[in-house]
Amino acid sequence: MQPLKVSRTTYAICILSRFARHPLTLAFLEQNACWVVTRMLVLTADVVVLRTAKASVVDRDSEHIESLNAGFSFIRFALIRDFSPRWVAQSVDAGLLRAVCRLALLLEKQLHQFGRDCVRHIIADTLPKHLVYLSVVKVVDREMNDIDDATLEMGVDGSWLAADWRSLQEVLTLRRSVAKISKEDKGSSRTLCDSKKCGKMAPKKELQRCGGCLNVFYCSKQCQKEAWPNHRALCRLRTEDRATQTTEDRNALFPKADAQFFRELLSTDAGLHLGHMQALAKREFPSEKQGEYFALCLDYTDLRYPTGTCSLKDIRTYTAPPMNGEDEDEEVVVEHNKEMVRMVLRDPKAYTFIEATFAWGERRMSRNFMIRPNIWDQQVPQMVNFTGKKTCANEDVAENTPGFIKDLMNLGL
């Protein structure tokens, strides 16, 4: 390796790709710049770690350190460009986590402050926010498992990144449990017949898929006929969307596997937050007795709460968050949202309307989902919080903390 040439080339790429949503930036990323630069970091890590073991040559490694500065500067910003799940998965697949783990102690002492800030942002912010995508969960899980205990102990465990690394592992554990459920159900996943008169739960392979939208299932032709008046409008929108867009366009935001995982994640986390939201409704909407008219909102962009932070909106006055005209499918998404709201209003007990907010590049993206049936009236056990700290921005900790725990906390025990 020629460290001076490597660092200069990498800085040149940083400068040329510095503008978000610029065609040149996307061109670099489409040509696998994340993978190439990450591989450079991995190879440079091998050289630097070996040379650092010899105290006599540490001072002569400034050129290699400059390569690391350039590489982490590029990766920090590349991973938050549009289509970010692709670039995150690509960089992690190329060995990003192993490079950071091996270099952690060295980076703390020799990397520029801006370079250290870039590394911390990657581990503490970018990666956890992208663990809502199955494609990212799988590759991060694989790479984490490939790092042996000795490498962890000698690298990140005793470094300035130790707490951020543990937080990343905790979020990964939560997402992995959801992904495991999805994986076990593959091929035998069960779903509801879309006919409200029927509502039979059965394996998908035993049901018949709607030939128009390909999104809902029925037990029989009779069930499809009974459900058609309610399904007609949304089916037409989805069918038109499929007809006018290429496969690549349809999957630009969510590949199919990521979209399915998102539904699994929302179903799981909506149940976890249900107690919080029921308590929130009593505090903020005391006169509202029909909980099925709430839209359940989950925001995954606040990293203090790995399972998201929850809030409520009235579906009768619901307005979707603005899309700022940046999405090519904006008109389609808006029309889908309106039709989903109409479906819920026609039969609020049949559906749970969920608004999800998540990171996509530098943007906060929101998408709406429906699951069946409405979960609002489900009886959930009181969520006992033994930590005294909020697990969600809208949790009432005093309400969820047992009395004897409060007394111990007041005594400083």
Phi, psi and chi 1 to 4 in degrees:
 res  aa     phi    psi   chi1   chi2   chi3   chi4
   1 MET       -  146.2  -67.0 -178.9   65.6      -
   2 GLN  -111.5   92.0  -57.4  175.8   47.2      -
   3 PRO   -57.7  -37.1   18.1  -31.6      -      -
   4 LEU   -65.2  -44.6 -176.6   59.4      -      -
   5 LYS   -65.2  -40.4 -177.5  177.5  179.9 -180.0
   6 VAL   -62.7  -47.2  167.3      -      -      -
   7 SER   -66.1  -40.8   61.4      -      -      -
   8 ARG   -65.8  -41.9  -72.9  177.3  174.5  175.7
   9 THR   -63.8  -42.2  -56.9      -      -      -
  10 THR   -66.8  -41.4  -52.5      -      -      -
  11 TYR   -62.8  -36.4  -84.8  128.5      -      -
  12 ALA   -61.9  -42.4      -      -      -      -
  13 ILE   -63.9  -40.2  -64.0  173.6      -      -
  14 CYS   -57.4  -45.6  -72.9      -      -      -
  15 ILE   -68.0  -44.7  -66.7  169.1      -      -
  16 LEU   -69.2  -23.5  -68.7  170.0      -      -
  17 SER  -111.4   27.8   60.8      -      -      -
  18 ARG   -80.0  -15.7   67.6 -171.1 -177.3  -81.5
  19 PHE   -95.4  123.5  -65.3  117.1      -      -
  20 ALA   -65.6  141.9      -      -      -      -
  21 ARG    60.3   24.5  -65.0 -171.8  -74.2  -78.8
  22 HIS   -93.5  142.1 -169.8  -78.1      -      -
  23 PRO   -55.4  -35.3  -26.4   34.7      -      -
  24 LEU   -68.7  -38.5 -174.3   56.4      -      -
  25 THR   -60.9  -47.5  -60.3      -      -      -
  26 LEU   -63.6  -35.4 -177.5   58.8      -      -
  27 ALA   -62.6  -43.5      -      -      -      -
  28 PHE   -60.8  -45.1  -88.2  109.5      -      -
  29 LEU   -66.9  -39.3  -65.3  172.0      -      -
  30 GLU   -64.7  -25.1  -69.7  -76.7    2.3      -
  31 GLN   -91.3   23.6  -68.4  -61.4  -43.7      -
  32 ASN    66.1   34.5  -57.8  -40.2      -      -
  33 ALA   -60.4  -36.0      -      -      -      -
  34 CYS   -62.2  -43.2  -75.7      -      -      -
  35 TRP   -66.0  -44.9 -164.6   92.5      -      -
  36 VAL   -63.6  -47.7  172.5      -      -      -
  37 VAL   -66.5  -38.6  173.2      -      -      -
  38 THR   -64.6  -40.1  -56.5      -      -      -
  39 ARG   -62.5  -36.8  -71.5  -55.2  -61.4  167.9
  40 MET   -60.2  -42.9  179.0  -85.6  -70.4      -
  41 LEU   -62.8  -40.6  -70.2  171.8      -      -
  42 VAL   -63.6  -46.8  171.3      -      -      -
  43 LEU   -67.3  -39.3  -65.0  173.1      -      -
  44 THR   -65.6  -37.2  -58.0      -      -      -
  45 ALA   -60.1  -42.5      -      -      -      -
  46 ASP   -57.6  -44.5  -67.7  -19.8      -      -
  47 VAL   -68.8  -47.1  173.7      -      -      -
  48 VAL   -66.0  -43.1  171.1      -      -      -
  49 VAL   -62.6  -40.4  169.8      -      -      -
  50 LEU   -66.0  -44.7 -179.8   62.6      -      -
  51 ARG   -71.0  -33.6  -71.8  168.2   61.7   86.0
  52 THR   -67.0  -25.3  -56.5      -      -      -
  53 ALA   -63.8  -19.6      -      -      -      -
  54 LYS  -105.3  104.2  -56.8  175.8 -177.6  179.8
  55 ALA   -56.5  -27.5      -      -      -      -
  56 SER   -71.3  -16.5   59.1      -      -      -
  57 VAL  -112.1    3.7  -60.8      -      -      -
  58 VAL   -59.7  -42.6  171.2      -      -      -
  59 ASP   -67.3  -19.5  -66.2  -23.8      -      -
  60 ARG   -95.7   13.3  -72.0  179.4  -77.0  168.6
  61 ASP  -100.7   17.0 -114.5  -11.8      -      -
  62 SER   -61.3  -33.0   59.4      -      -      -
  63 GLU   -67.9  -39.2  -69.2  179.5  -13.2      -
  64 HIS   -66.5  -40.0  -76.0  109.1      -      -
  65 ILE   -61.7  -37.4  -63.8  -60.6      -      -
  66 GLU   -65.9  -33.9 -157.6   57.9   41.7      -
  67 SER   -62.7  -39.9  -64.8      -      -      -
  68 LEU   -66.6  -42.2  -63.8  176.0      -      -
  69 ASN   -57.3  -47.5  -91.9  -50.3      -      -
  70 ALA   -64.0  -44.5      -      -      -      -
  71 GLY   -64.2  -47.8      -      -      -      -
  72 PHE   -69.5  -30.5  -76.8  118.4      -      -
  73 SER   -63.5  -43.7  -62.8      -      -      -
  74 PHE   -65.7  -48.0  171.2   77.4      -      -
  75 ILE   -63.2  -39.4  -67.0  -63.0      -      -
  76 ARG   -55.5  -43.0 -179.6 -101.9 -172.9  -95.5
  77 PHE   -89.0  -30.8  -68.7   99.4      -      -
  78 ALA   -62.8  -35.0      -      -      -      -
  79 LEU   -75.0   -4.8  -61.1 -169.0      -      -
  80 ILE  -117.0   21.0   58.7  169.8      -      -
  81 ARG   -84.6  168.0  -60.9  -50.6 -176.2 -155.8
  82 ASP   -54.3  148.9  -78.7   -2.4      -      -
  83 PHE    65.4   31.4  -52.7  100.8      -      -
  84 SER   -54.9  -34.8   55.4      -      -      -
  85 PRO   -56.7  -33.9  -26.2   35.7      -      -
  86 ARG   -65.4  -45.0  -69.6  171.1   57.4 -173.2
  87 TRP   -72.8  -36.2  -40.2  134.0      -      -
  88 VAL   -63.1  -49.5  171.3      -      -      -
  89 ALA   -61.0  -39.3      -      -      -      -
  90 GLN   -64.5  -45.0 -169.4  178.3   93.0      -
  91 SER   -68.3  -43.4 -176.5      -      -      -
  92 VAL   -63.6  -40.0  174.5      -      -      -
  93 ASP   -61.6  -31.2 -178.0   59.2      -      -
  94 ALA   -79.6   -6.3      -      -      -      -
  95 GLY   112.3   20.8      -      -      -      -
  96 LEU   -56.9  -47.1  176.0   65.0      -      -
  97 LEU   -65.6  -40.6  -69.3  172.3      -      -
  98 ARG   -64.7  -40.4  176.7  171.7  -70.9  -85.9
  99 ALA   -62.9  -45.5      -      -      -      -
 100 VAL   -63.1  -42.9  170.4      -      -      -
 101 CYS   -60.5  -46.2 -177.5      -      -      -
 102 ARG   -69.5  -31.8  -64.0 -173.0   67.4 -162.0
 103 LEU   -94.8   -4.3  -70.4  167.2      -      -
 104 ALA   -51.3  -50.9      -      -      -      -
 105 LEU   -65.9  -40.3  -66.9  172.6      -      -
 106 LEU   -67.6  -41.7 -179.9   69.8      -      -
 107 LEU   -61.0  -36.8  -63.3  177.8      -      -
 108 GLU   -60.9  -33.6 -176.1  174.3    6.4      -
 109 LYS   -93.7  -33.6  -62.0  175.2 -177.9  177.2
 110 GLN  -115.6  -18.8  -62.0 -163.5   33.7      -
 111 LEU   -78.0  146.9 -152.1   61.6      -      -
 112 HIS   -59.3  156.8  -59.4  166.8      -      -
 113 GLN   -58.5  -41.3 -179.1   60.9   49.6      -
 114 PHE   -63.1  -39.2  179.7   73.5      -      -
 115 GLY   -63.1  -41.5      -      -      -      -
 116 ARG   -64.7  -39.2  -67.9 -162.2  -61.5  -87.3
 117 ASP   -62.1  -38.0  -69.6  -17.0      -      -
 118 CYS   -64.5  -44.8  -72.7      -      -      -
 119 VAL   -62.5  -45.4  175.1      -      -      -
 120 ARG   -62.9  -39.4  168.1  156.0  -86.1  159.3
 121 HIS   -62.8  -40.0 -169.3  -82.9      -      -
 122 ILE   -61.7  -48.3  -67.1  168.0      -      -
 123 ILE   -78.3  -38.2  -61.1  -60.2      -      -
 124 ALA   -93.2  -17.5      -      -      -      -
 125 ASP  -125.9  -60.5 -171.9  -82.2      -      -
 126 THR   -63.3  -51.3  -57.2      -      -      -
 127 LEU   -64.6  -47.6  -68.0 -176.1      -      -
 128 PRO   -60.1  -39.1  -24.5   34.6      -      -
 129 LYS   -65.3  -27.1  -77.0 -178.1  177.7  177.4
 130 HIS   -91.9    4.5  -77.5   78.1      -      -
 131 LEU   -82.0   18.2  -72.3  176.7      -      -
 132 VAL   -93.1   -3.5  -63.6      -      -      -
 133 TYR  -105.9  126.5  -58.8   98.9      -      -
 134 LEU   -60.1  -38.4 -178.8   61.2      -      -
 135 SER   -59.5  -35.2   53.8      -      -      -
 136 VAL   -79.1  -41.0  176.3      -      -      -
 137 VAL   -56.4  -45.5  171.1      -      -      -
 138 LYS   -63.1  -45.8  -75.3 -176.0  174.0 -179.6
 139 VAL   -74.1  -36.3   70.1      -      -      -
 140 VAL   -65.6  -42.0  171.0      -      -      -
 141 ASP   -60.2  -45.7 -175.1   37.3      -      -
 142 ARG   -62.6  -45.4 -175.3 -164.4   71.6 -155.5
 143 GLU   -68.9  -37.4  -68.3  -63.6  -52.2      -
 144 MET   -62.1  -42.3  -77.9  -76.5 -161.8      -
 145 ASN   -67.2  -25.2  -71.9  -28.1      -      -
 146 ASP   -81.0  -10.7  -76.6  -13.8      -      -
 147 ILE   -88.0  115.5  -59.5  175.3      -      -
 148 ASP   -75.9  164.2   57.9   84.6      -      -
 149 ASP   -61.5  -37.3  -67.7  -19.6      -      -
 150 ALA   -64.1  -40.9      -      -      -      -
 151 THR   -65.6  -40.5  -58.3      -      -      -
 152 LEU   -62.6  -44.9  -76.9  171.6      -      -
 153 GLU   -64.7  -39.8 -173.9  176.0  -11.4      -
 154 MET   -82.6  -13.6  -64.6  175.9   61.0      -
 155 GLY  -111.9  -97.3      -      -      -      -
 156 VAL   -75.9  -26.2   74.3      -      -      -
 157 ASP   -57.9  -37.6  -83.7   -3.2      -      -
 158 GLY  -104.1   21.6      -      -      -      -
 159 SER  -109.1  179.6   76.7      -      -      -
 160 TRP   -65.5  -15.3   54.3  -62.2      -      -
 161 LEU   -97.4    2.7  -71.6  171.2      -      -
 162 ALA   -57.8  -47.3      -      -      -      -
 163 ALA   -66.1  -40.8      -      -      -      -
 164 ASP   -66.0  -37.5  -62.4  -37.4      -      -
 165 TRP   -64.5  -43.2 -169.2  -85.2      -      -
 166 ARG   -64.3  -39.7  -74.9 -166.1  -63.3  -88.8
 167 SER   -62.4  -40.5  -64.8      -      -      -
 168 LEU   -61.7  -42.1  175.6   61.8      -      -
 169 GLN   -63.6  -38.1  -70.6  176.7  -44.8      -
 170 GLU   -65.4  -43.7  -70.0  169.9    0.8      -
 171 VAL   -63.9  -41.1  178.6      -      -      -
 172 LEU   -60.1  -40.3  176.3   62.0      -      -
 173 THR   -61.5  -41.7  -60.6      -      -      -
 174 LEU   -63.3  -46.0  -67.1  171.2      -      -
 175 ARG   -69.5  -35.2  -58.7  -67.8 -174.2  -93.9
 176 ARG   -64.5  -35.0 -173.8  169.0   50.5 -158.5
 177 SER   -64.9  -37.4   64.7      -      -      -
 178 VAL   -71.0  -42.3  177.5      -      -      -
 179 ALA   -63.4  -35.0      -      -      -      -
 180 LYS   -65.7  -41.5 -177.7  178.3  179.5 -178.9
 181 ILE   -59.1  -45.6  -66.9  170.5      -      -
 182 SER   -62.3  -40.4  179.0      -      -      -
 183 LYS   -67.4  -42.1 -177.6  177.2  179.7 -179.7
 184 GLU   -65.1  -31.2  -71.9  175.2  -11.9      -
 185 ASP   -83.0   -7.2  -72.5  -14.2      -      -
 186 LYS   -59.0  131.0 -172.4  175.1 -179.2 -179.6
 187 GLY    87.6  -20.9      -      -      -      -
 188 SER  -133.0   20.4   61.6      -      -      -
 189 SER   -63.1  145.0   58.1      -      -      -
 190 ARG  -106.1  148.5  -60.4  170.9   67.0   83.5
 191 THR  -147.6  166.5 -169.7      -      -      -
 192 LEU   -88.7  142.8  -75.8  171.7      -      -
 193 CYS   -64.2  133.2  172.0      -      -      -
 194 ASP   -74.6   -6.0 -160.2   53.0      -      -
 195 SER   -76.7  121.1  169.3      -      -      -
 196 LYS   -66.2  -26.5  -69.2 -176.4  -69.8 -174.6
 197 LYS   -70.9  -25.9  -70.0 -175.5  177.9  179.9
 198 CYS   -97.3  -70.7  174.2      -      -      -
 199 GLY    67.5   20.3      -      -      -      -
 200 LYS   -67.3  136.7  174.9 -176.3  175.4 -177.4
 201 MET   -97.8  126.3  174.9   77.4   74.6      -
 202 ALA  -154.7  160.7      -      -      -      -
 203 PRO   -58.9  142.5  -24.0   34.5      -      -
 204 LYS   -56.7  -35.0  -73.9 -176.7  178.6  179.5
 205 LYS   -66.8  -16.3   61.5 -176.8  179.9 -178.7
 206 GLU   -93.9   -6.6  -64.2 -179.9    7.7      -
 207 LEU  -106.9  171.7  -58.4  176.8      -      -
 208 GLN  -112.1  129.5  -59.7  173.9   32.9      -
 209 ARG   -82.9  142.9 -171.0 -169.5  -61.5  -99.1
 210 CYS   -60.0  126.7  172.6      -      -      -
 211 GLY   -76.3   -8.5      -      -      -      -
 212 GLY   -89.1  -69.3      -      -      -      -
 213 CYS   -86.6  -21.6   66.3      -      -      -
 214 LEU    64.5   19.6  -55.5 -179.6      -      -
 215 ASN  -107.4  -20.7  -83.5   82.2      -      -
 216 VAL  -123.9  165.0  -61.8      -      -      -
 217 PHE  -130.0  155.0  -65.3   80.1      -      -
 218 TYR  -138.0  152.4  -58.4  100.0      -      -
 219 CYS   -72.4  -34.9  -64.4      -      -      -
 220 SER  -159.1  174.2   62.6      -      -      -
 221 LYS   -61.6  -35.5  -71.1  -73.6 -174.5 -178.6
 222 GLN   -63.8  -43.0 -178.7   61.6   32.3      -
 223 CYS   -64.0  -39.8  -75.6      -      -      -
 224 GLN   -63.3  -41.1 -176.4  179.6   26.4      -
 225 LYS   -63.8  -41.8 -176.6  177.1  179.2  180.0
 226 GLU   -67.3  -32.8  -69.0  172.0   -9.7      -
 227 ALA   -86.3  -14.9      -      -      -      -
 228 TRP   -57.8  -43.6 -179.8 -117.2      -      -
 229 PRO   -57.1  -35.8  -26.9   37.2      -      -
 230 ASN   -81.1  -29.8 -170.5   53.9      -      -
 231 HIS   -91.8  -18.3  177.6   58.6      -      -
 232 ARG   -51.8  -52.3  179.8 -168.7  -65.5  111.9
 233 ALA   -64.1  -46.9      -      -      -      -
 234 LEU   -68.3  -35.0 -166.0   57.6      -      -
 235 CYS   -62.5  -42.7 -177.6      -      -      -
 236 ARG   -62.2  -43.9  174.7  179.8   55.7   79.8
 237 LEU   -62.6  -44.7  -71.2  169.0      -      -
 238 ARG   -68.6  -37.2  -72.5  170.8  173.0  167.3
 239 THR   -67.0  -42.6  -56.7      -      -      -
 240 GLU   -63.1  -37.9  -70.1  175.6   -6.0      -
 241 ASP   -62.4  -43.3 -173.4   26.0      -      -
 242 ARG   -65.7  -36.1  -69.3  176.4   58.0   82.2
 243 ALA   -73.4  -29.9      -      -      -      -
 244 THR   -97.7   -9.5   57.0      -      -      -
 245 GLN  -117.6  147.6  -66.7 -177.3  -41.1      -
 246 THR   -76.0  166.9   65.0      -      -      -
 247 THR   -59.3  -41.1  -59.4      -      -      -
 248 GLU   -63.5  -41.7 -177.3  177.5   -4.8      -
 249 ASP   -64.9  -42.5  -70.9  -24.9      -      -
 250 ARG   -63.3  -33.7  -74.2 -160.0  -54.6  -87.8
 251 ASN   -99.8   12.9  -66.4  -24.6      -      -
 252 ALA   -61.1  -41.4      -      -      -      -
 253 LEU   -86.1  -49.1 -177.8   61.5      -      -
 254 PHE  -128.3  112.1  -78.3  135.0      -      -
 255 PRO   -59.5  157.7  -22.8   32.9      -      -
 256 LYS   -55.8  -44.2 -175.1  177.0  179.2  179.6
 257 ALA   -65.0  -38.5      -      -      -      -
 258 ASP   -66.1  -39.8  -78.6   -7.2      -      -
 259 ALA   -63.5  -42.4      -      -      -      -
 260 GLN   -65.4  -41.2  179.5   57.7   35.0      -
 261 PHE   -63.0  -37.9  175.8   68.9      -      -
 262 PHE   -60.1  -41.4 -138.2  137.9      -      -
 263 ARG   -63.4  -41.8  -70.0 -177.7  179.7  -82.7
 264 GLU   -62.3  -42.9  -63.1  -79.3   -5.3      -
 265 LEU   -64.4  -45.4  179.4   63.2      -      -
 266 LEU   -65.2  -40.0  -68.0  172.7      -      -
 267 SER   -62.2  -41.6  -63.8      -      -      -
 268 THR   -67.3  -50.8  -60.0      -      -      -
 269 ASP   -73.0  -28.7  -71.4  -11.4      -      -
 270 ALA   -62.2  -39.4      -      -      -      -
 271 GLY   -65.7  -39.0      -      -      -      -
 272 LEU   -64.4  -35.0  -68.1  175.8      -      -
 273 HIS   -91.6   -4.9  -75.4  -82.5      -      -
 274 LEU   -57.4  -42.6 -173.6   56.3      -      -
 275 GLY   -60.8  -42.3      -      -      -      -
 276 HIS   -60.0  -45.7  -62.5  166.7      -      -
 277 MET   -70.5  -33.9  -70.0 -174.0  -79.0      -
 278 GLN   -66.1  -40.3  -71.3  172.0  -19.7      -
 279 ALA   -67.4  -39.1      -      -      -      -
 280 LEU   -62.5  -40.3  178.5   64.6      -      -
 281 ALA   -62.0  -40.1      -      -      -      -
 282 LYS   -65.2  -35.3  -68.5  178.5 -178.9  178.9
 283 ARG   -76.4  -43.1  -63.3 -164.1  -59.2  -89.7
 284 GLU  -102.4  -21.1  -63.0 -167.9   -0.2      -
 285 PHE  -130.2   59.9  -56.5   93.1      -      -
 286 PRO   -61.6  -25.3   22.8  -33.4      -      -
 287 SER   -89.2   -7.2   61.6      -      -      -
 288 GLU   -86.9  112.8  178.7   57.7   64.8      -
 289 LYS  -100.2  -11.7  -56.5  -57.4 -179.0 -177.4
 290 GLN  -107.5   89.9  -66.6  179.0  -71.0      -
 291 GLY   -65.2  -18.0      -      -      -      -
 292 GLU   -68.1  -10.2   61.2  -95.7   23.5      -
 293 TYR   -90.0    9.6  -76.2  106.8      -      -
 294 PHE   -92.5  140.0  -73.7  123.3      -      -
 295 ALA   -91.6  125.5      -      -      -      -
 296 LEU   -87.3  123.8  -46.6 -174.1      -      -
 297 CYS  -111.7  127.6  -54.1      -      -      -
 298 LEU  -123.0  125.2  -66.3  175.0      -      -
 299 ASP  -113.8  118.3 -173.6  -18.9      -      -
 300 TYR  -100.7   17.1  -69.8   96.4      -      -
 301 THR   -98.8   -4.8   61.6      -      -      -
 302 ASP   -99.7  105.5 -171.1  -22.6      -      -
 303 LEU   -72.7   -5.0  -65.6  176.0      -      -
 304 ARG   -70.0  -19.5  -66.6  173.5  -61.7  170.8
 305 TYR  -127.7   91.8  -48.4  110.7      -      -
 306 PRO   -58.2  -30.9  -25.3   35.3      -      -
 307 THR   -91.2   16.6   58.0      -      -      -
 308 GLY    88.4  162.5      -      -      -      -
 309 THR  -114.6  141.4 -173.0      -      -      -
 310 CYS  -107.8  156.7   65.0      -      -      -
 311 SER  -156.1  174.1   58.2      -      -      -
 312 LEU  -127.2  146.8  -62.9  171.2      -      -
 313 LYS  -133.9  152.4  -66.8 -178.2  179.6  179.6
 314 ASP   -83.1  118.6 -168.8  -32.3      -      -
 315 ILE   -63.4  -24.4 -162.7   68.5      -      -
 316 ARG   -72.0  -22.8  -67.3  164.0  -66.8 -165.5
 317 THR  -121.4   21.2   57.3      -      -      -
 318 TYR   -66.5  135.3  178.3   80.2      -      -
 319 THR  -129.6  126.1  -58.8      -      -      -
 320 ALA   -68.2  149.6      -      -      -      -
 321 PRO   -57.4  147.9  -23.4   33.8      -      -
 322 PRO   -64.4  145.8   23.0  -33.1      -      -
 323 MET  -101.6   -4.8  -62.5  178.2   67.3      -
 324 ASN    61.0   18.4  -58.4  -41.8      -      -
 325 GLY    67.0   14.5      -      -      -      -
 326 GLU   -93.5   -8.5  -64.6  179.3   -4.8      -
 327 ASP  -102.9  131.2  -68.0   83.9      -      -
 328 GLU   -62.5  -28.9  -66.1  179.3   -0.3      -
 329 ASP   -98.2   24.9   62.2  -13.6      -      -
 330 GLU   -57.6  -46.5  178.7  173.5   -4.2      -
 331 GLU   -62.6  -39.5  -69.2 -175.4    3.5      -
 332 VAL   -65.3  -45.8  174.4      -      -      -
 333 VAL   -62.1  -43.4  171.9      -      -      -
 334 VAL   -61.6  -43.5  169.1      -      -      -
 335 GLU   -67.6  -38.3 -160.9   57.0   39.2      -
 336 HIS   -60.7  -45.0  -78.1 -163.7      -      -
 337 ASN   -59.0  -44.0  -73.6  -20.2      -      -
 338 LYS   -62.6  -41.6  -70.0  179.9  179.0  177.8
 339 GLU   -69.9  -36.8 -179.7   55.3   30.6      -
 340 MET   -63.3  -40.8  -76.0 -166.8  -74.6      -
 341 VAL   -62.1  -43.0  168.6      -      -      -
 342 ARG   -61.8  -39.9  -74.3 -167.9  -73.3  -95.9
 343 MET   -63.7  -41.9  -70.5  178.0   66.1      -
 344 VAL   -65.7  -41.4  174.0      -      -      -
 345 LEU   -66.7  -31.1  -69.9  177.0      -      -
 346 ARG   -69.4  -34.8  -75.6 -163.7  -65.6  -93.8
 347 ASP  -149.1   77.7 -168.1   -8.0      -      -
 348 PRO   -63.8  -24.4   22.1  -33.0      -      -
 349 LYS   -77.3  -12.4  -68.1 -174.8  178.2  -63.7
 350 ALA   -88.6  -19.4      -      -      -      -
 351 TYR  -135.7  149.8  -55.5   98.6      -      -
 352 THR  -109.4  121.5  -60.0      -      -      -
 353 PHE   -95.3  122.7 -174.0   95.5      -      -
 354 ILE  -123.1  128.7  -57.9  176.8      -      -
 355 GLU  -103.3  120.7  176.0 -167.8  -74.1      -
 356 ALA  -111.5  135.7      -      -      -      -
 357 THR  -121.1  133.1  -57.2      -      -      -
 358 PHE  -151.4  168.2   49.7   92.2      -      -
 359 ALA   -85.4  134.8      -      -      -      -
 360 TRP  -142.9  100.1 -164.4   78.6      -      -
 361 GLY    67.1 -136.6      -      -      -      -
 362 GLU   -87.2   -1.3  -65.3  173.6  -77.3      -
 363 ARG   -99.5  154.4  -69.2 -175.5  -94.8  167.0
 364 ARG   -92.8  114.1  -78.6  164.5   50.3   90.9
 365 MET  -103.3  141.2 -169.0   76.5   74.2      -
 366 SER  -122.3  137.5  -67.5      -      -      -
 367 ARG  -139.1  149.5  -75.1  -67.1 -175.2  -90.2
 368 ASN  -107.5  144.5  -64.4  -30.9      -      -
 369 PHE  -134.7  156.0  -61.5   81.9      -      -
 370 MET  -124.5  137.2  -70.9 -164.7  -52.3      -
 371 ILE  -125.7  156.4   60.1  175.0      -      -
 372 ARG  -118.4  145.9  -67.5 -174.2   58.8 -166.0
 373 PRO   -86.1 -164.3   33.6  -35.6      -      -
 374 ASN   -73.1  127.3 -168.6  -64.4      -      -
 375 ILE   -94.6   -1.1   66.5  171.3      -      -
 376 TRP   -59.2  -40.9 -175.1  -99.2      -      -
 377 ASP   -85.5    4.8  -70.0  -30.8      -      -
 378 GLN   -64.7  141.2  -69.8 -176.9    5.5      -
 379 GLN   -84.3  120.7  -64.2  -63.3  -43.6      -
 380 VAL  -117.6  143.3  -64.7      -      -      -
 381 PRO   -66.5  150.2   23.9  -33.6      -      -
 382 GLN   -58.9  130.7 -177.8 -175.6    9.2      -
 383 MET   -81.3  106.7  -62.7 -177.0   67.3      -
 384 VAL   -84.8  122.3  179.2      -      -      -
 385 ASN  -105.6  110.9 -172.5  -20.9      -      -
 386 PHE   -90.9   -4.6  -70.4   96.7      -      -
 387 THR   -90.6  -25.1   66.5      -      -      -
 388 GLY    79.7   -1.1      -      -      -      -
 389 LYS  -111.5  150.5  -61.4  178.3 -178.7  179.0
 390 LYS   -68.1  136.8  -72.1 -171.9  174.7 -175.6
 391 THR   -99.7   -3.5   58.0      -      -      -
 392 CYS  -157.2  145.2  168.9      -      -      -
 393 ALA   -58.4  -28.2      -      -      -      -
 394 ASN  -103.8   14.4  -73.0  -47.2      -      -
 395 GLU   -79.6  137.0  178.3 -174.8    6.9      -
 396 ASP   -91.5   96.9 -172.7  -29.0      -      -
 397 VAL   -61.5  -40.5  176.3      -      -      -
 398 ALA   -59.7  -36.5      -      -      -      -
 399 GLU   -71.9  -32.1 -177.8  179.4  -89.4      -
 400 ASN  -101.5    7.6  -69.2  -20.5      -      -
 401 THR  -105.9  122.8  -55.2      -      -      -
 402 PRO   -58.3  149.9  -21.5   32.4      -      -
 403 GLY   -57.9  -42.0      -      -      -      -
 404 PHE   -69.5  -28.8   72.2   94.1      -      -
 405 ILE   -69.7  -40.5  -66.3  -66.2      -      -
 406 LYS   -58.4  -44.3  -67.3  179.9 -171.6  176.2
 407 ASP   -61.9  -44.0  -65.8  -21.5      -      -
 408 LEU   -61.8  -40.8  -67.9  175.8      -      -
 409 MET   -65.0  -39.0  -69.2  171.3   63.3      -
 410 ASN   -65.2  -29.5  -69.7  -25.8      -      -
 411 LEU   -84.8   -3.3  -67.5  172.1      -      -
 412 GLY    79.5   18.6      -      -      -      -
 413 LEU   -98.6      -  -59.3  177.1      -      -
